[in-house]
């Protein structure tokens, strides 16, 4: 049983802010939208409830399962 990938975001910016080191890796709304379209096309998104239910129930996750979170969960 392969555990799902977990992708976490801390925030999404309306405009890029490359002048400030803290915001260099933070996606803009357009970048985030592109990420979500890519994930929808190539992976099987699951909810936190599904992740926990299948984790503790020892069930199988869908192939290429991915969980998207904000602020590390």
C-alpha positions as CSV (number, residue, x, y, z in Angstrom):
1,X,0.0,0.0,0.0
2,X,1.6,3.3,-1.1
3,X,0.7,6.3,0.9
4,X,-0.7,9.4,-0.9
5,X,1.5,12.3,-1.8
6,X,0.8,15.4,0.4
7,X,1.3,18.8,-1.1
8,X,1.0,21.7,1.2
9,X,0.7,25.4,0.5
10,X,1.1,28.2,3.0
11,X,-0.6,30.9,0.9
12,X,-1.4,32.0,-2.6
13,X,-0.5,35.5,-3.7
14,X,-2.6,37.8,-5.9
15,X,0.6,39.3,-7.3
16,X,4.2,38.0,-7.3
17,X,6.5,39.5,-4.7
18,X,10.0,38.5,-5.8
19,X,11.5,41.5,-3.9
20,X,10.9,39.8,-0.5
21,X,12.7,36.5,0.2
22,X,9.8,35.1,2.2
23,X,7.5,35.2,-0.9
24,X,9.9,33.8,-3.5
25,X,8.4,30.2,-3.5
26,X,4.8,31.2,-3.0
27,X,2.6,30.7,-6.0
28,X,0.3,33.3,-7.5
29,X,-3.4,32.6,-8.1
30,X,-2.6,31.7,-11.8
31,X,0.2,29.4,-10.8
32,X,-2.0,27.7,-8.1
33,X,-4.8,27.3,-10.7
34,X,-2.3,25.6,-13.1
35,X,-1.1,23.3,-10.3
36,X,-4.7,22.3,-9.5
37,X,-5.4,21.6,-13.2
38,X,-2.3,19.5,-13.5
39,X,-3.2,17.5,-10.3
40,X,-6.7,17.0,-11.5
41,X,-5.4,15.6,-14.8
42,X,-2.6,13.4,-13.5
43,X,-3.6,12.4,-9.9
44,X,-6.5,11.3,-7.7
45,X,-7.2,14.1,-5.1
46,X,-8.5,12.8,-1.8
47,X,-9.9,14.6,1.3
48,X,-8.3,14.6,4.7
49,X,-11.2,12.5,5.9
50,X,-10.5,9.9,3.3
51,X,-6.8,9.9,4.1
52,X,-7.5,9.3,7.8
53,X,-10.2,6.8,7.3
54,X,-8.0,4.7,4.9
55,X,-4.9,5.2,7.1
56,X,-6.5,3.9,10.3
57,X,-8.7,1.4,8.5
58,X,-5.8,-0.1,6.6
59,X,-7.7,0.2,3.3
60,X,-6.1,1.0,0.0
61,X,-5.9,4.5,-1.4
62,X,-6.7,5.1,-5.0
63,X,-3.7,4.9,-7.4
64,X,-1.8,8.2,-7.6
65,X,-3.7,9.7,-4.6
66,X,-2.7,13.2,-3.5
67,X,-3.9,15.3,-0.6
68,X,-3.7,19.1,-0.9
69,X,-3.4,21.1,2.4
70,X,-2.7,24.7,3.5
71,X,-0.4,25.5,6.4
72,X,1.0,22.0,6.9
73,X,-2.4,20.4,7.4
